[in-house]
Amino acid sequence: MAAVRALRSCSRTAGRLICVHHIRSCGSVRFIKSKYMSIFDKSAFKFSHQHRLFRTSAISNGQIVQFKLSDIGEGITEVTVKEWYVKEGDSVSQFDSICEVQSDKASVTITSRYDGIIRKLHYNLDEIAYVGKPLVDIETDALKDVASEEDVVETPAVSHEEHTHQEIKGHKTLATPAVRRLAMENNIKLSEVVGTGKDNRILKEDILNYLAKQTGAILPPSPKPEIIPPLPKSETAPAAPKDKGTKIPIPISKPIVFAGKDKTEAVTGFHKAMVKTMTAALKIPHFGYCDEIDLTQLVQLREELKPLAQVRGVKLSFMPFFIKAASLGLLHYPILNASVDENCQNITYKASHNIGVAMDTEQGLIVPNVKNVQVCSVFEIASELNRLLTLGSAGQLGTNDLTGGTFTLSNIGTIGGTYAKPVILPPEVAIGALGKIQVLPRFNGNGEVFKAQIMNVSWSADHRIIDGATMARFSNLWKSYLENPASMLIDLK
Amino acid sequence: MVIPSSLKNCFQLFYVLKISAAGFKYTANRGLILQSVSSDVYQNLAVEDWIHDNMNLENRQVLFLWRNSPTVVIGRHQNPWQECNLKIMRKKNIKLARRRSGGGTVYHDLGNINFTFFTSKKKYERMENLKLVVRALKGLRPQLDVRATDRYDLLLDGNFKISGTAAKLGRTVAYHHCTLLCSADRFILSSVLKSPYKGIKSNATPSMPALVKNLFEEDPTLTCEMVMDAVAAEYARCHQIDHRITLINPADEIVFPGINNKTKELQTWEWIYGKTPKFSISTCFNMVYEQSLLEVKVDIHVKHGRIEVCNIDLPEQWLPPAMCNELEKNLIGSKFCPSETTALASALLRICPQNYELHSKWSLLCENVMTLM
């Protein structure tokens, strides 16, 4: 009412302004008209502005309630505030956690008694708060019922709230009084509604979704249905005289409520370092070369050798063979084990074959390397790999294990995939990605089909210093060692 | 439509009976004694969480008995770097857990028994619980000199602490839990509960170190099982309930719906380390490089377990200032954790000028900075 009256008075003043201006400017008619228009527009703006002002003041007319720190028991009078879960301006619902306080080895979670907006926090972190004194100021909606002045002994109020909770197999259903009213009005049992709020609290949208489901609307699957479905209807009949048959007419074109929100976080720590590394890596002109390897003979060989390694306490996978074969190949094509400087002015041919093995850990991708593969036996490589894997999964790899690599193999096939496009890790110049081993039909020398164990390899190399032919020849050599493991014997150092 | 309260009580009893069918055996709704079959600290802490969040303890009490594999458990508002030796723990695979109750740091292993007393908030009474434990022990071995102090500790022979206490109060439920040293490994306990980290400035709750002793040392015939049984019997007698211990499996999602999520949350880095109140480390250390001794000053501020401010003061020109700045800049926002720092430092090394001397200096510096974590 007041708002309407204010509007009318505004229009009157605006009208007066316009009239005055009209009388003053006696120039061209067009000029007056435009002025008239602009003034009118400004007044119109003023109208809506005033209108808005009135609206907002109506909202901030909510009651500010001082939520006092209630009795914690054992005669405790003061506590230390240890953590705030809310800040000024946050909106809270009843039962939301507000803060954590500590007193003499007891940690207490203080929950809100009201729905509303936090307007003031009375204490900073690590300050002493007093029982019975205000903890926070909450602005509650003036229309809603505000709980009466809290008594220092909070427990009687608490026990009342207890009885309003329904329990299914010891699981409470949480919902604000407004939501409960809505449920009651629509004859809905709270235990049948899936809560999507905090702590599986039932929100108003959940009730509406439930109702919509009753009328057959299609809903997206609910996030975490932790409330157990109720017992068969026949057993609960005496309890509630509600009638499921009466469906409340809801318009089918109800918007589906999705409470998800985008989440933005800064790229920090290890991920930031990865961003830098990968940016540098992609400055290298890559070229790819892929092939397929028939591992039938190697699979058989490994089966025979596995128990031997087991006896010595080492788990033998395929990787030690791949690594050793790569090192033998690098002896013939040392340019793949080299490094270039920043402006690609000098190539350094590295003497040691420190072959890196990409590992997926909690941090992300890390690449520990096996040092000096050129002088290691397959067994020694296997035991070193075991050591690196154990340390890697425990997050205990040292800088020495993670630096100094000269060539990398990434066995992405353990997770899946066939061909890949690996990215070279600077300061190296080549990398290989191994796909999974698949059983596929192939033709042998006699034209007969046989079962072959096929694995795909995808190489990437720095095209500034390595050409396709070199890569292809290296790959062929590596492939021949693996397809015919006996041939590794004559070249083994 | 208001459901009359009498009908509501039937409701609850009805569901209680349904639960009995599922495995819990109630006696007159008065109380329950539970024992965990798991020795995983996170699972057991999750059981406490679950009971706190889900059970109606208006008219009933619960006693929960549990033991863990070697773990260090810190209080809700404590700083693990200040309280324990994380390096030894990592080497020996001793876990670290942060509980939701307050109080100080303790070491658990299978020779330590944990008792949790769940009550409604108004029946929260720590001294009564401790007196119950003392009565149980005295009933078992009358000559034992055990008593409770006003700091809620239990002392053996007047001098040695055998039990520490902590508590958590929620909106309607409260729990008080305490440890009891029966036959724990004292050697590991003392080595693991001593922090090697210097220069930490923090407002986190500090622990009070105390002389400890095992009950087993006083009377070698005592075992954990006997003690657990004695306390359960005394609890049953006091609350007039059936002296029957119900074994529970903390991984059972059907009996405890939602418990696996609680277990997972307790294991996250954000909970264990990220909940540390903000602190700073200001210290210096010496590095030896090619027969020269270098002094390095470090000032790091950590908030939510992540580095907020990082200043490393090196001797002039030992490392190009650009490289040192790069390290400081990249450490900001990263977890205060050696594995993250190692991964980060190694990744950065890939894009530095490839020079053996620089690499070895960088590795040396990083290794030393990591000893602070």
Interface residues (C-beta under 8 A of the other chain):
Chain A: I72 G73 E74 K82 E83 F95 E100 Q102 S103 D104 K105 A106 S107 V108 T109 T111 L125 D126 T155 V158 S159 E161 E162 H163 H165 Q166 E167 I168 K169 G170 H171 K172 M184 N187 D199 N200 E226 I228 L231 A239 A240 P241 K242 A266 T268 G269 F270 K272 A273 M274 K276 T277 A280 S339 D341 E342 T348 Q363 G364 I366 A394 G395 Q396 L397 G398 T399 N400 L402 T403 G404 L425 P426 P427
Chain B: M1 I3 S5 L7 K8 C10 F11 Q12 Y15 K18 I19 A22 D53 N54 M55 N56 E58 G75 R76 H77 R90 N93 R100 S101 G102 G103 G104 S120 K121 K122 Y124 E125 R126 Y152 T165 A166 A167 K168 L169 G170 R171 T172 A174 H176 N203 T205 P257 G258 K275 P277 R306 N330 L331 I332 G333 S334 K335 C337 P338 S339 E340 T342 A343 L344 A345 S346 A347 L348 L349 R350 I351 P353 Q354 H359 S363 C366 E367
